[in-house]
Amino acid sequence: MVSFLFSCGQNQYSTSKKESGINPGEIDRTNLPIKTPIPATTSELDVRNATIPPRFEVKAPEGAPNVILVLVDDLGFAGTSAFGGPVATPTFDKVASEGIYFNNFHTTAVCSPTRAAIKSGRNHQANNMGFITEMATGFPGNTGEIPQNVAPLAEMLRLNGYSTGAFGKWHETSTWETSVSGPFDRWPHRQGFDKFYGFFGGETNQWAPFVYDGTHPVELPEDPDYHFMKDMTDQAVAWMKYQKALTPEKPYFMYFAPGATHAPHHVPQSYIDKWKGKFDGGWDVMREQILARQIEMGIVPKGTKLAPKPEAIQDWESLTADQKKLFTRQAEVFAGFLDMTDYEIGRLLDAVEATGQADNTMIIFVYGDNGTSAEGGANGMFSEMTYFNGVQETVEDMLKKYDKWGSPETYPHMAAGWAVMFDTPYKWTKQMGSDHGGTKVGMSIRWPKGIKANGGLRNQFAHVIDIAPTILEAAGLPEPKIVNGIEQRPMDGISLVYAFNDAAAKERHTTQYFEIIGNRAIYHEGWYARTIHKAPWEEKPRRPLSEDIWELYDVANDFSLVNDLSGQYPEKLKELQDLFMKEAERNYALPIDDRTFERMIAANVGRPDIIGDRKTLTLAEGMVGMSENVFINIKNRPITLTAEVEIHAGTTANGILIAQGGRFGGWALYVKDGIVAYDYNFLGIDRYTVSAKTKLTPGKHTIVFDFAYDGGGPGKGGMGTLSIDGTKVGEGRIERTQPGIFSADETADVGIDLATPVVERIGAEARSKFNGRIPKLVVEVK
């Protein structure tokens, strides 16, 4: 008989002592990954005379729950019917009624910061997510690169024996790292997730998303009824059921993050029809109705006052008939989108029931990564890309899209008045890190095995950074000190387990700073100091940072932040202002960057740009899926496109040579029925074509398109000239170009146009594929 010796940390085990294997309770889980013991050697010659040693396997603690973290997008405090909102959300309400729900739960007020914080337990700027990834800078706290010393929860759980899967919106990988060149360290599969099915940008076209399965782009199905919300739910359900079929005892962690209800508000007509006429009363009356329900339901205290609307939001009764018609349609589409989202999440939770493990599955349901978005401005927009390019849409033009609002032919956002309504009883919205309308959302937790309350309200202050430590404690896991060899920054969050079964438990998260593009605040032991620096629809800050006006609120007695006490308690205000600066410095929130659109240009803000100062980019067929942040910037400058093509004998050339963007803005060089042409699609509003007169013959050709930019600032026009084999074959004027961006997640592609089409008559995906060869294609800027 041979005794095999194993080492795990400082513990020694042998077969004679631990016949059942390594005792997981003695494993050091503060240093991840857990080291595999090295077996002792043996002098035994014949295997028949030896005993098989115990197998070492990292397993989650016995009884550790499955965890599903649901994070909905762009939905404020009144976004659910459980919190008094006008749209029925039976799935959220069911989770709340069977578990507990929080009326004092906060986000960071913007997408990327909240997502990094909720999955790491550290403040957003400690994650280098001071703002969205597309607007990262060179300053610590704002680089958009999640550092190694804030390992995400998913990695901690994976290294402790959990299966891990992420579905839906990511928006945490640096934009310059989302190409085939990587690095892939901050892609989901290296941030702790075994499975990822979703999209990388801040938003996606729900009808035609650019989706990755792991690191591989997914080809869109030829299904006229395709919608990403349903697709991601199907994928999540399949993954979860597969896990439980093969390893029923192994717990899983699922991050389920719909792109809904972020713009574009895309939803099938059947959902829109359900809400016809439900918003005719307008946002002013509906705010009052929502508050009345919130008080009656006990969500907000009796006597809570409705915060006044921002001055920029018009009274409903002052609107024209056309405005009311358009705006109610916008709200009906948004409501349908929310309705669909809640239904699909319900399908996911039904699947949990079907596995028979609902009792030990903890559902954490965060209904909004920030308040509802007011980025639609005063009137909303049929294409959100107009917002990012500084183009104002008119009510008259938008009404032309009335019957198609929410369909694939639109990329819509709603008027800001609705955002204020869905954030009732607060004044402000998404981006406003200094108002509860921007930060506070509905949150509920159901875990039958660990939470005995049914429908219990919790009013302790809580923040997204509290979610990760909550999950660790519920799973019986310590917070690791070292992950993958890197000493970790301690979590900033506080576990909420203390309040699971004690509604009267003393609040433990007593201090929290907030900062987003200059809107900043601090909560401390029942007091809240804040300053309003810039509204979402304002082009510039209201005043310099050093001249901001601060307010003070006693939140225990002023739920909706309507009674400014700064004049009454100047010493308390000064105390909190000083505390904010300490917390801001500790968390890399300084220096504060209040710029917005200027940050979209890498050269302006010192972030990496993989193209850099290069003036040419040499491509070839098969190079596809290049996001705007990894492609050469052709905007606001002269360009030359040179395509070397081969047309097969006996064929008529058809398809895309190169395209960037899609239906709501972009450009393409292509061949249709043998005729070479260049199209510029200005935001889906205007289209310009420069075309040849004769067909391409079979054989090799060199096609050149020159664009002579007018200059004189961004967004100007210019003259386009098309040549084939050195001979000019066409020219034409392009009056307007997009100065900012083409799309959040549409790509540049050689030999095909992925997602939505730049040129409708060519189409997209398989229909747009070029039927010849493109050995070389050069994009040159001047």
Secondary structure, DSSP 8 states (H G I E B T S, - for coil): ----EEEETTEEEETTT-TT---GGGS-TTEES-------------GGGS-----------TT--EEEEEE-SS--TTSSGGGT-SS--HHHHHHHHHSEEEEEEE--SSHHHHHHHHTTSS-GGGGT-SS-GGG--SSTTSSS---TTS--HHHHHHTTT-EEEEEEE---S-GGG-STT---TTSGGGTT-SEEEEE-SS---SSS---EETTEE----S-TT--HHHHHHHHHHHHHHHHHHH-TTS-EEEEEE--TTSSS----HHHHHTTTTTTTTHHHHHHHHHHHHHHHHTSS-TT-------TTS--GGGS-HHHHHHHHHHHHHHHHHHHHHHHHHHHHHHHHHHTT-GGGEEEEEEE-SSS---TTTTT-BSBTHHHHTT----HHHHHTTGGGTTSTT-B-B--HHHHHHHTTT-S--TT-TTSHHHHEEEEEEE-TTT---SSEEE-S-EEGGGHHHHHHHHTT----SEETTEE--------SGGGTT-TT------EEEEEETTEEEEEETTEEEEE----TT-SS-SS-GGG--EEEEETTT-TT-----TTT-HHHHHHHHHHHHHHHHHTT--S----SGGGGSHHHHT---SSTT--EEEE-TT---B-GGGS---TTS-EEEEEEEEE-TT----EEEEEEEETTEEEEEEEETTEEEEEEEETTTEEEEEEEEEE--SEEEEEEEEEEE--SSTT--EEEEEEETTEEEEEEEE----SS-S-SS--EEESS--SS-SSTTT-SGGGG--SSEEEEEEEEE-
